[in-house]
Amino acid sequence: MFTPSAPHSETAPLLDRSADMANIQKALESKALKQRLVDYGLSPEGALAKIGGLSDEQVHLLATNIDALQAGGMKNSDIIIILLLIIVVVLII
């Protein structure tokens, strides 16, 4: 028999979806990122719409990774590839 897990345990950090979405939107405002999305046939608004369908945990993971990628000095193309992979996974699911 399966036992349901608690959606938020006391040790799990609280997720702030609006702050995470703000971080993602800030990253999507980059000129280079906008151009790459257009090159792949997706507008920044379309990307945000697709990201809006993610769960809170997935949005938090994406926002955290965007911060880490920018702090680590990765290229915008790397960020775009990660965003596109996440969008493809969401479409498949």
Backbone bond lengths (Angstrom), bond angles and torsions (degrees), N, CA, C in turn:
res aa  C-N    CA-C-N  psi(-1)  N-CA   C-N-CA  omega(-1)  CA-C   N-CA-C  phi
1 M - - - 1.450 - - 1.524 107.91 -
2 F 1.308 115.87 140.52 1.462 120.84 178.41 1.519 109.75 -92.20
3 T 1.303 115.00 142.14 1.457 119.20 174.95 1.518 108.27 -110.16
4 P 1.310 117.45 131.81 1.466 119.40 -179.05 1.524 110.38 -68.44
5 S 1.311 114.74 141.33 1.457 118.19 177.01 1.513 108.71 -89.66
6 A 1.301 115.72 154.25 1.463 120.76 179.02 1.520 108.88 -70.31
7 P 1.334 117.61 135.93 1.455 118.95 -178.14 1.526 113.51 -64.40
8 H 1.296 116.30 -32.20 1.465 119.81 178.61 1.527 108.24 -136.62
9 S 1.294 115.84 106.22 1.449 118.18 176.46 1.516 108.57 -82.83
10 E 1.319 116.22 165.71 1.457 120.10 -177.71 1.518 111.79 -68.29
11 T 1.326 117.73 -22.81 1.458 119.92 179.82 1.519 112.52 -89.00
12 A 1.339 117.73 -15.09 1.460 120.59 -179.12 1.526 109.81 -77.66
13 P 1.322 117.17 137.10 1.464 118.75 178.85 1.521 110.68 -70.35
14 L 1.315 115.66 148.60 1.450 120.10 177.30 1.522 108.86 -75.00
15 L 1.307 116.19 136.11 1.451 121.13 -177.74 1.524 109.35 -97.23
16 D 1.311 116.32 131.78 1.456 122.03 177.89 1.519 107.90 -109.32
17 R 1.324 115.79 92.18 1.464 121.26 -174.72 1.525 111.64 -59.31
18 S 1.323 117.74 -40.32 1.469 119.43 -177.04 1.528 110.93 -66.13
19 A 1.321 118.19 -39.06 1.467 120.79 177.37 1.526 110.59 -67.82
20 D 1.330 116.82 -39.72 1.460 120.61 178.42 1.533 110.71 -65.11
21 M 1.325 117.11 -42.73 1.464 120.24 178.57 1.529 110.60 -65.14
22 A 1.336 117.30 -34.57 1.463 120.47 177.22 1.529 110.21 -64.42
23 N 1.345 117.12 -40.73 1.468 120.95 177.22 1.531 111.02 -63.27
24 I 1.322 116.61 -41.95 1.457 120.62 179.91 1.523 110.09 -66.64
25 Q 1.340 116.58 -43.56 1.458 120.29 179.84 1.533 110.49 -63.01
26 K 1.326 116.79 -38.70 1.465 120.99 177.93 1.529 110.40 -61.07
27 A 1.324 116.89 -41.98 1.468 121.01 178.20 1.525 110.65 -66.12
28 L 1.336 116.96 -37.12 1.463 120.64 -179.18 1.525 112.67 -71.87
29 E 1.331 117.53 -13.07 1.465 120.73 179.35 1.527 112.43 -82.53
30 S 1.300 117.60 -6.51 1.458 121.69 177.47 1.533 109.39 -63.14
31 K 1.335 116.92 134.70 1.471 120.82 -178.73 1.529 111.54 -60.05
32 A 1.310 116.40 -43.80 1.464 119.98 -178.95 1.530 110.75 -64.74
33 L 1.309 116.45 -41.20 1.462 120.24 179.93 1.527 110.76 -66.72
34 K 1.337 116.62 -41.59 1.465 119.89 177.12 1.526 110.72 -58.76
35 Q 1.323 116.11 -45.03 1.466 120.18 -178.59 1.523 111.26 -63.54
36 R 1.316 116.86 -42.19 1.470 119.71 179.91 1.527 110.74 -64.90
37 L 1.332 117.34 -39.79 1.460 119.78 177.42 1.524 110.64 -61.94
38 V 1.340 116.17 -43.04 1.463 120.39 178.25 1.528 109.87 -63.08
39 D 1.335 116.75 -39.49 1.463 120.49 177.68 1.529 111.56 -59.55
40 Y 1.332 115.80 -33.64 1.462 120.38 179.21 1.530 112.19 -89.06
41 G 1.348 116.56 2.58 1.455 120.25 176.53 1.509 114.59 84.51
42 L 1.316 117.49 23.48 1.461 121.47 -178.61 1.517 108.99 -131.56
43 S 1.314 116.83 131.59 1.459 120.83 177.61 1.527 109.00 -84.66
44 P 1.338 117.78 158.33 1.471 119.49 175.59 1.533 111.91 -58.08
45 E 1.341 116.31 -36.28 1.465 119.69 178.20 1.533 110.56 -66.36
46 G 1.328 116.13 -39.17 1.462 120.50 177.25 1.517 111.55 -64.63
47 A 1.336 115.37 -39.50 1.469 119.45 177.75 1.522 110.18 -64.08
48 L 1.346 116.95 -43.53 1.470 120.00 178.26 1.523 111.25 -62.85
49 A 1.320 116.65 -37.46 1.463 119.86 178.51 1.524 110.51 -63.37
50 K 1.327 116.60 -42.51 1.471 120.25 178.98 1.528 110.54 -67.64
51 I 1.323 116.19 -40.30 1.470 120.43 179.41 1.525 109.94 -66.05
52 G 1.342 116.56 -31.60 1.465 120.48 178.01 1.518 112.84 -60.67
53 G 1.326 117.63 -21.86 1.459 121.39 178.84 1.517 113.97 -83.24
54 L 1.326 116.65 -4.46 1.462 120.10 179.40 1.522 111.10 -77.04
55 S 1.309 116.35 159.35 1.462 120.56 175.49 1.524 109.26 -73.02
56 D 1.330 116.14 165.48 1.463 120.75 179.05 1.526 111.39 -57.75
57 E 1.324 116.66 -40.19 1.461 120.57 -179.20 1.521 111.21 -66.34
58 Q 1.338 116.96 -40.60 1.456 120.82 179.60 1.533 111.27 -66.98
59 V 1.333 116.26 -40.81 1.471 120.60 177.36 1.517 109.75 -62.88
60 H 1.326 116.83 -42.87 1.469 120.95 179.08 1.527 110.40 -62.89
61 L 1.311 117.27 -43.01 1.461 121.25 178.83 1.523 110.99 -62.09
62 L 1.327 116.93 -44.11 1.457 121.13 178.73 1.530 110.85 -63.37
63 A 1.327 117.11 -46.17 1.471 120.64 -179.92 1.521 111.05 -63.23
64 T 1.315 116.77 -39.78 1.466 120.74 178.66 1.522 110.41 -65.52
65 N 1.328 116.71 -42.29 1.465 120.03 -179.96 1.518 111.84 -68.70
66 I 1.315 118.00 -34.92 1.464 120.34 177.39 1.519 109.49 -63.01
67 D 1.351 116.79 -44.05 1.467 120.09 177.92 1.522 110.72 -61.32
68 A 1.319 117.04 -42.83 1.458 121.09 -178.86 1.528 111.06 -67.09
69 L 1.314 116.80 -39.73 1.462 120.14 179.70 1.520 111.40 -65.51
70 Q 1.326 117.02 -42.61 1.453 119.75 -179.92 1.525 110.63 -68.05
71 A 1.331 116.91 -39.41 1.457 120.07 179.38 1.525 110.69 -68.42
72 G 1.321 116.93 -31.78 1.456 121.04 -179.05 1.507 113.15 -80.63
73 G 1.295 117.72 -6.08 1.452 121.15 177.06 1.516 114.26 79.16
74 M 1.316 118.32 25.01 1.455 120.07 178.04 1.525 109.10 -73.49
75 K 1.297 115.37 157.61 1.455 120.91 -179.47 1.521 110.51 -73.33
76 N 1.328 114.89 156.39 1.461 119.67 177.83 1.517 111.22 -61.50
77 S 1.326 117.00 -30.75 1.461 119.26 179.71 1.530 110.66 -63.46
78 D 1.321 116.97 -33.72 1.466 120.29 177.26 1.519 110.77 -65.98
79 I 1.333 116.26 -40.06 1.460 120.60 178.59 1.525 109.63 -64.72
80 I 1.324 116.49 -42.17 1.461 120.66 -179.55 1.521 110.41 -62.70
81 I 1.301 116.37 -43.15 1.465 119.98 -179.91 1.519 110.16 -61.53
82 I 1.321 117.12 -42.52 1.464 120.60 178.91 1.522 110.17 -64.27
83 L 1.338 117.77 -44.26 1.464 121.03 177.98 1.528 111.16 -60.53
84 L 1.310 116.04 -44.73 1.463 119.63 -179.92 1.526 111.95 -64.45
85 L 1.320 116.79 -38.42 1.467 119.56 177.33 1.520 111.05 -63.44
86 I 1.321 116.92 -41.16 1.457 120.30 178.82 1.522 110.17 -64.82
87 I 1.331 116.78 -41.77 1.458 120.20 179.23 1.526 110.57 -63.82
88 V 1.324 117.49 -40.87 1.473 120.85 178.07 1.528 110.34 -62.90
89 V 1.314 117.04 -42.13 1.469 120.22 178.82 1.523 110.17 -62.32
90 V 1.333 116.91 -42.16 1.457 119.77 178.58 1.524 111.09 -63.41
91 L 1.317 117.14 -40.67 1.458 120.50 178.60 1.523 111.95 -63.86
92 I 1.322 116.58 -37.48 1.461 120.65 179.68 1.522 110.46 -68.72
93 I 1.301 116.53 -39.65 1.467 120.87 -179.42 1.490 108.26 -72.40
